[in-house]
Amino acid sequence: MVRCRPRSSNQAFTLVELLVVVGIIVVLVGILIPASGMIRAQMFATKSQSNFKQWGFAIVQWGNSHKEQIPWEGAKDTPGMSTNLTQDVFWPNALAPLVGERPYSEMVEDAFAQQVHVANWDNHNSVWTDPAARPMNAEPWPFGAVGRQGISHGFWFCYVMNIRLNQTLLLNAGLPSDSFQKLVRQSHITAPDRTVVMLEMRANPAELPPDDPGFNRNLDRAACSWKRLAARHFKGGHISFADGHVAWFTNEQATTNAQGSRLTSTPGGDWNTNKLIWDPIGPALN
């Protein structure tokens, strides 16, 4: 009778076999890590788009009860926030109750009283915040006097209103560019599907390459135009339009004017194009 010889317990993988296994693992890791990063980036973009849709619906609702007006974008510079937050027509105050939030002025005052940063600052699940945004500074943009523990009033948005909406309207009325005495109405907007109402603003200069024309623009703003559009979602950002829909544009698309240039020095450069209208009443000049 022939007996089967038992397999030696000393048998193991050869060096070649080990190298093959290690190589396969390295390849799989190389595939899975970028894939997981892409999934995460897509999740962030989807969440931000969902936030935008809520704000867009709120704008339409607010307009229905306010003579079809679009809320005030506010004075753009940080010191102006002291005035912005006192106004009920300032969009973070006007729209907040329509998305289940308190007016932003209350959030800011509560944070100042407690000497903590405003609540949306580090809350990536907030309707105020794009989860992909990585702020350039270590705290919200400060304004006003310093509190007892060294914290000022502060704000931080990565969603803002289009500051050019009222530009020509106010100019024609002889009013300052940051006035809220006249607000654009839906009746002023002849192409609501192309007219920009809100946009994602850059949170960090590094969203753009250093040689980009918009790289060095300051980001401590309460409102902006195409010049500070985000580039963190696949080199672009989301834009909300007057008809309520939301769309994604690359930063390059949105910052290219009707003359085909991205340079602010373009003679007669108009950033109202066949896809994006920033000023619904007149040209969107630099």
C-alpha positions in Angstrom: 0.0 0.0 0.0 1.3 3.4 -1.0 1.2 6.0 1.8 0.7 9.7 1.1 3.6 11.7 2.4 2.4 14.4 4.7 3.1 18.0 3.7 6.0 19.4 5.6 5.1 22.0 8.2 8.2 23.9 7.2 6.9 24.8 3.8 6.1 28.5 3.4 5.9 31.3 0.8 8.9 31.9 -1.2 10.4 35.3 -1.5 9.0 35.7 -5.0 5.5 34.8 -3.7 5.8 37.3 -0.9 6.9 40.1 -3.3 3.9 39.3 -5.5 1.5 39.5 -2.5 3.0 42.8 -1.3 2.8 44.2 -4.9 -0.9 43.3 -5.1 -1.6 45.0 -1.8 0.3 48.1 -2.8 -1.7 48.3 -6.0 -5.0 47.8 -4.2 -4.1 50.5 -1.7 -3.2 52.8 -4.5 -6.6 52.3 -6.1 -8.7 52.5 -2.9 -7.2 55.6 -1.3 -7.9 57.9 -4.3 -11.3 56.3 -4.7 -12.3 56.9 -1.1 -11.0 60.5 -1.4 -13.2 61.0 -4.5 -16.2 59.6 -2.7 -15.7 61.9 0.3 -15.3 64.9 -2.1 -18.5 64.0 -3.9 -20.3 63.7 -0.5 -19.1 67.1 0.5 -20.2 68.6 -2.8 -23.6 66.9 -2.6 -24.1 68.3 1.0 -23.2 71.8 0.0 -25.5 71.6 -3.0 -28.3 70.5 -0.7 -27.6 73.5 1.6 -27.8 75.8 -1.4 -31.1 74.4 -2.5 -32.5 75.2 0.9 -31.3 78.8 0.7 -32.6 79.1 -2.8 -36.0 77.9 -1.8 -35.9 80.3 1.2 -35.2 83.3 -1.1 -38.2 82.5 -3.2 -40.4 82.1 -0.1 -39.1 85.4 1.3 -39.8 87.2 -1.9 -43.4 85.9 -2.1 -44.1 87.8 1.1 -41.9 90.8 0.4 -43.1 92.1 -3.0 -40.8 89.7 -4.9 -37.7 91.3 -3.5 -34.4 89.5 -3.0 -32.9 90.0 0.5 -30.0 92.4 1.0 -26.5 91.1 0.4 -25.0 93.4 3.0 -22.0 95.7 3.0 -19.2 93.6 1.7 -16.3 94.5 4.1 -15.8 93.1 7.6 -16.4 96.4 9.6 -19.8 96.6 7.8 -21.1 93.5 9.6 -21.9 95.7 12.6 -24.5 97.4 10.5 -25.5 94.4 8.4 -26.6 92.4 11.4 -28.9 95.1 12.7 -31.0 94.9 9.5 -33.9 92.4 9.2 -33.4 92.4 5.4 -29.8 91.2 5.6 -30.1 87.7 4.1 -28.7 85.7 7.1 -31.3 87.4 9.3 -34.1 87.3 6.8 -33.8 83.8 5.5 -32.6 81.9 8.6 -36.1 81.2 10.0 -37.1 79.7 6.6 -34.4 77.1 6.9 -35.1 76.3 10.6 -32.3 78.5 12.0 -32.2 81.6 14.2 -31.3 84.9 12.7 -27.5 85.2 12.3 -27.5 88.3 14.4 -28.8 86.3 17.4 -26.2 83.6 16.8 -23.4 86.2 16.8 -24.6 88.0 19.9 -25.0 84.7 21.8 -21.5 83.7 20.9 -20.1 87.0 22.0 -21.9 86.9 25.3 -20.5 83.4 26.0 -17.1 84.5 24.6 -17.1 81.6 22.1 -16.9 81.5 18.3 -20.1 81.7 16.4 -21.9 78.3 16.2 -21.5 77.7 12.4 -17.7 78.2 12.5 -16.8 74.5 13.1 -20.1 72.8 12.5 -19.8 70.9 9.1 -23.4 69.7 9.4 -24.7 73.2 9.5 -26.8 74.6 6.7 -24.5 77.7 6.9 -21.4 75.7 6.2 -19.8 73.9 3.2 -18.2 70.8 4.7 -15.4 71.0 2.1 -14.4 74.5 3.1 -11.1 74.8 5.0 -10.7 78.3 6.4 -7.5 80.2 6.0 -7.7 81.6 9.5 -7.9 80.1 13.0 -11.1 81.9 14.0 -14.1 83.6 12.4 -13.6 87.0 10.9 -13.7 89.4 13.9 -15.3 92.8 14.1 -16.2 95.3 16.8 -14.8 95.5 20.3 -13.0 92.6 22.1 -15.0 90.8 24.8 -13.9 90.1 28.4 -12.1 86.9 27.3 -10.5 88.4 24.3 -13.0 87.2 21.7 -14.7 89.8 19.4 -18.0 89.5 17.6 -17.3 87.2 14.6 -18.8 85.8 11.5 -17.9 83.3 8.9 -19.7 82.4 5.7 -18.8 80.2 2.8 -22.2 81.0 1.2 -22.8 84.6 0.2 -25.1 86.8 -1.8 -24.1 88.1 -5.2 -23.0 91.7 -4.5 -23.6 92.8 -8.1 -27.3 92.1 -8.0 -28.2 95.7 -6.9 -25.2 97.5 -8.4 -26.9 99.2 -11.4 -30.2 99.6 -9.6 -28.6 101.6 -6.8 -26.4 103.6 -9.2 -29.4 104.6 -11.2 -31.2 105.7 -8.0 -28.2 107.7 -6.8 -27.8 105.5 -3.7 -24.6 104.2 -2.2 -23.5 100.7 -3.4 -24.1 99.2 0.1 -27.6 100.7 0.5 -30.6 98.5 1.4 -33.1 101.2 0.5 -33.8 99.6 -2.8 -33.6 95.9 -3.5 -33.8 94.0 -6.7 -37.1 92.4 -7.4 -37.9 89.3 -9.6 -39.5 91.7 -12.0 -36.1 93.3 -12.7 -34.7 89.9 -13.7 -35.4 88.9 -17.3 -33.4 85.7 -17.3 -33.9 84.1 -13.8 -32.3 80.8 -15.0 -29.0 82.7 -15.6 -29.0 85.4 -12.9 -26.7 84.6 -10.0 -28.2 85.2 -6.5 -25.9 83.2 -4.2 -22.5 81.6 -4.6 -19.9 79.6 -2.7 -17.1 81.9 -1.7 -13.5 80.7 -1.4 -12.5 79.9 2.2 -8.8 79.6 1.5 -6.5 81.1 -1.2 -5.0 77.7 -1.8 -8.2 76.6 -3.6 -6.6 78.3 -6.6 -3.0 77.9 -7.9 -0.7 80.8 -7.0 -0.5 82.1 -10.6 -4.3 82.4 -10.9 -5.6 86.0 -11.3 -7.8 85.7 -8.3 -5.4 84.1 -5.9 -4.5 87.1 -3.8 -8.0 88.5 -3.2 -8.9 89.0 0.4 -11.6 86.6 1.7 -12.9 88.4 4.8 -16.1 89.3 3.0 -19.8 89.2 3.7 -20.7 89.3 0.0 -18.8 88.9 -3.3 -19.0 88.4 -7.0 -17.3 86.1 -9.5 -13.9 87.2 -8.2 -14.1 85.1 -5.1 -16.0 82.1 -6.3 -14.9 78.8 -4.7 -12.7 76.3 -6.4 -12.7 73.5 -3.8 -15.3 71.3 -5.5 -13.4 69.7 -8.4 -11.9 73.1 -9.3 -15.2 74.9 -9.1 -18.2 75.9 -6.9 -21.9 76.0 -6.7 -24.1 78.9 -7.8 -27.8 79.5 -6.9 -30.0 81.3 -9.5 -33.0 83.5 -9.3 -35.3 80.7 -10.5 -34.2 78.6 -7.5 -32.0 76.0 -9.3 -28.4 75.3 -8.3 -25.6 74.5 -10.7 -21.9 73.8 -10.5 -19.3 75.8 -12.6 -15.6 75.6 -12.7 -13.9 78.6 -11.4 -12.4 79.3 -14.8 -15.8 79.3 -16.5 -17.4 81.6 -14.0 -14.5 84.1 -14.0 -14.2 84.4 -17.8 -15.9 87.5 -19.2 -17.9 87.9 -22.4 -14.7 88.9 -24.1 -13.1 85.6 -23.3 -10.6 87.0 -20.7 -10.2 86.4 -17.0 -8.2 89.6 -16.5 -9.7 92.6 -14.7 -7.8 94.9 -17.0 -9.8 93.7 -20.0 -11.0 96.9 -21.9 -14.8 97.0 -21.5 -14.8 93.6 -19.9 -18.3 92.5 -19.0 -18.8 89.4 -16.8 -22.4 89.1 -17.8 -22.2 86.2 -20.3 -24.6 83.8 -22.1 -24.4 81.5 -19.0 -24.1 83.8 -16.0 -25.6 87.2 -15.3 -24.2 89.0 -12.3 -26.0 92.3 -12.8 -29.5 91.9 -14.2 -30.0 95.6 -15.0 -26.6 96.7 -16.4 -23.2 95.3 -17.4 -21.1 93.5 -14.8 -17.9 95.5 -15.0 -14.8 94.9 -13.0 
